[in-house]
Amino acid sequence: QVQFVESGGGLVQPGGSLRLSCAAPGFTMAGYAIGWFRQVPGKEREGVACIGSSDGSTYYEDSVKGRFTISRDNAKNTVYLQMNSLKPEDTAVYYCAANLMRSRCSYTPAQYEYDYWGQGTQVTVSS
């Protein structure tokens, strides 16, 4: 069973940065669009960013535009989420997953299109 593995979370002060990594042991990510999502207790999981499989298309949720950057290294079979200028409202568990329906990213990632969820990595932004 495929399960993605997220890492890189932690505690950071407001204005700080973190880089999250998404790996997929036994699964080749290169042929899929990959999305990052986040979830806080009591709320729905929301799409944050996605990157297309071959054209490099990207899309960001409005609240993270200009602060977060998604990228992929197919040679390392890894997708990254660089998060800068972090705010307390970015605090959440962050997940990555593969889009099994589309190969390009042109809108905010929708949960129903994605699968192979990992356990997530906690990001806490606090002073």
C-alpha distance (Angstrom), angle and dihedral (degrees) to the residues before:
residue distance angle dihedral
Q1 . . .
V2 3.77 . .
Q3 3.77 116.4 .
F4 3.75 125.3 170.0
V5 3.80 120.3 -134.9
E6 3.80 120.2 -140.4
S7 3.80 123.1 -164.1
G8 3.77 142.0 161.3
G9 3.77 100.8 71.2
G10 3.77 124.5 133.7
L11 3.76 147.0 123.8
V12 3.78 116.8 -49.5
Q13 3.78 135.1 167.3
P14 3.80 121.1 -113.1
G15 3.78 109.4 -80.7
G16 3.77 92.0 28.2
S17 3.79 131.1 118.5
L18 3.76 139.5 -123.6
R19 3.77 133.9 178.9
L20 3.76 117.3 -145.9
S21 3.78 122.3 -158.7
C22 3.78 129.1 -154.0
A23 3.80 119.7 -160.8
A24 3.79 130.4 178.8
P25 3.79 113.3 -158.1
G26 3.81 110.8 -151.8
F27 3.80 93.5 5.4
T28 3.80 128.3 95.3
M29 3.78 107.5 -133.6
A30 3.81 95.5 -173.8
G31 3.79 94.8 88.9
Y32 3.80 95.7 52.6
A33 3.74 139.6 68.1
I34 3.79 107.9 -118.1
G35 3.77 125.7 -149.1
W36 3.77 135.8 -162.7
F37 3.79 119.0 -145.5
R38 3.78 135.0 177.5
Q39 3.75 135.7 -155.4
V40 3.78 136.2 -168.3
P41 3.80 123.1 -164.4
G42 3.77 112.7 -79.4
K43 3.80 95.0 14.7
E44 3.77 135.9 94.0
R45 3.78 119.4 -98.9
E46 3.79 107.8 -98.3
G47 3.77 131.5 -155.7
V48 3.78 115.3 -113.9
A49 3.80 107.2 173.8
C50 3.77 142.2 -21.7
I51 3.78 138.6 -164.2
G52 3.78 126.9 -152.3
S53 3.77 124.0 -117.5
S54 3.79 102.7 -120.2
D55 3.80 110.0 -4.3
G56 3.77 96.3 54.1
S57 3.78 91.7 -126.9
T58 3.78 113.0 166.4
Y59 3.75 136.1 -168.2
Y60 3.79 131.2 -171.3
E61 3.75 134.1 -162.4
D62 3.80 109.4 -113.5
S63 3.80 96.8 -111.0
V64 3.82 93.0 58.2
K65 3.80 100.7 39.4
G66 3.77 110.9 124.7
R67 3.81 92.3 15.4
F68 3.80 105.0 59.9
T69 3.79 127.6 53.3
I70 3.77 125.0 -167.6
S71 3.80 120.1 -157.4
R72 3.75 139.8 162.1
D73 3.79 137.0 -145.1
N74 3.79 107.0 -161.4
A75 3.80 91.9 -174.3
K76 3.80 88.3 61.5
N77 3.79 93.1 36.1
T78 3.79 88.6 -128.8
V79 3.79 137.2 126.5
Y80 3.78 121.8 -156.6
L81 3.77 136.8 -157.1
Q82 3.79 113.5 -158.5
M83 3.78 108.6 -161.0
N84 3.80 118.9 -166.1
S85 3.79 133.1 173.5
L86 3.77 89.7 24.0
K87 3.78 119.3 -160.0
P88 3.80 131.1 -159.1
E89 3.80 88.8 -109.2
D90 3.81 89.1 63.3
T91 3.80 88.1 69.1
A92 3.80 107.6 120.7
V93 3.77 145.0 105.3
Y94 3.79 107.3 -80.0
Y95 3.79 122.5 -146.2
C96 3.78 135.3 -176.1
A97 3.78 127.5 -154.7
A98 3.80 142.8 165.4
N99 3.79 123.9 -102.1
L100 3.78 106.0 -127.6
M101 3.82 94.5 -176.7
R102 3.79 107.1 46.2
S103 3.79 136.8 30.3
R104 3.79 98.7 -158.6
C105 3.79 132.2 61.8
S106 3.78 116.9 -134.1
Y107 3.80 103.1 139.5
T108 3.79 140.5 29.2
P109 3.80 108.9 -63.0
A110 3.79 112.6 -95.2
Q111 3.78 115.9 -146.9
Y112 3.80 96.1 -137.2
E113 3.80 91.5 63.3
Y114 3.81 93.8 56.4
D115 3.79 136.8 75.9
Y116 3.81 143.3 166.2
W117 3.77 93.3 68.7
G118 3.78 118.8 -169.8
Q119 3.78 129.8 -148.4
G120 3.77 92.8 -92.4
T121 3.78 133.1 -129.9
Q122 3.79 123.7 -106.4
V123 3.79 118.7 -122.2
T124 3.79 116.5 -170.1
V125 3.78 121.0 -176.4
S126 3.77 110.6 -167.8
S127 3.78 141.3 131.0
